[in-house]
Amino acid sequence: MDIALKYKIVEKIIQSEDNALLSEVGAILGVSQTDFWHKLPEEVKQSINDAKAELDRGEGIPHDNVMAEIKERFLKS
């Protein structure tokens, strides 16, 4: 495909006011504006929110500590 055709396609997309067309082009190109959060089951959302609340309260374990424990436990030589 030549570059001129690509530019014409991009120009048509930019000028388009047709949401259905833009959604179809997005789907074809694998581009999505939908937030995956809305597709998650409620129990997963609740678990994530609970974990965030724990971190906000300072109840989390720092990443470096977790990584050190994993290395100690599973990567011993």
C-alpha positions as CSV (number, residue, x, y, z in Angstrom):
1,M,0.0,0.0,0.0
2,D,1.4,3.4,-0.9
3,I,1.8,6.2,1.5
4,A,-0.7,8.5,-0.4
5,L,-3.5,6.0,0.2
6,K,-2.6,5.7,3.9
7,Y,-2.8,9.5,4.2
8,K,-6.2,9.6,2.4
9,I,-7.5,6.9,4.8
10,V,-6.2,8.8,7.9
11,E,-7.7,12.0,6.5
12,K,-11.2,10.4,6.1
13,I,-11.0,9.0,9.6
14,I,-10.1,12.3,11.1
15,Q,-12.9,14.1,9.2
16,S,-15.5,11.5,10.0
17,E,-18.3,12.3,12.4
18,D,-19.8,8.8,12.0
19,N,-19.3,7.0,15.4
20,A,-20.4,3.6,14.0
21,L,-17.7,3.9,11.2
22,L,-15.1,5.0,13.8
23,S,-16.0,2.0,16.0
24,E,-15.8,-0.4,13.1
25,V,-12.4,1.0,12.0
26,G,-11.2,0.8,15.6
27,A,-12.4,-2.8,15.9
28,I,-10.6,-3.7,12.7
29,L,-7.4,-2.1,13.9
30,G,-7.7,-3.5,17.4
31,V,-8.2,-0.1,19.0
32,S,-10.7,0.2,21.7
33,Q,-11.9,3.0,23.9
34,T,-13.9,0.8,26.2
35,D,-12.4,0.5,29.6
36,F,-11.7,-3.2,30.6
37,W,-12.9,-2.4,34.1
38,H,-16.5,-2.6,33.0
39,K,-16.1,-6.1,31.7
40,L,-14.6,-7.5,35.0
41,P,-16.8,-9.6,37.2
42,E,-18.0,-7.7,40.4
43,E,-16.0,-10.0,42.7
44,V,-12.8,-9.1,40.8
45,K,-13.6,-5.4,41.0
46,Q,-14.2,-5.7,44.7
47,S,-10.9,-7.6,45.3
48,I,-9.0,-4.9,43.5
49,N,-10.8,-2.1,45.4
50,D,-10.1,-4.0,48.7
51,A,-6.4,-4.3,47.8
52,K,-6.2,-0.6,46.9
53,A,-7.8,0.3,50.2
54,E,-5.3,-1.8,52.1
55,L,-2.4,0.0,50.3
56,D,-4.0,3.3,51.2
57,R,-3.9,2.3,54.8
58,G,-0.2,1.3,54.5
59,E,-1.0,-2.4,54.9
60,G,0.8,-3.5,51.7
61,I,4.1,-5.2,51.3
62,P,6.7,-3.2,49.3
63,H,7.6,-4.7,45.9
64,D,11.3,-5.1,46.8
65,N,10.3,-7.2,49.8
66,V,8.1,-9.4,47.8
67,M,10.7,-9.9,45.1
68,A,13.4,-10.7,47.7
69,E,11.1,-13.3,49.2
70,I,10.3,-14.9,45.8
71,K,14.0,-15.0,44.9
72,E,14.8,-16.6,48.3
73,R,12.1,-19.1,48.1
74,F,12.2,-20.2,44.5
75,L,15.5,-19.2,43.0
76,K,17.9,-20.7,45.5
77,S,20.9,-22.2,43.8
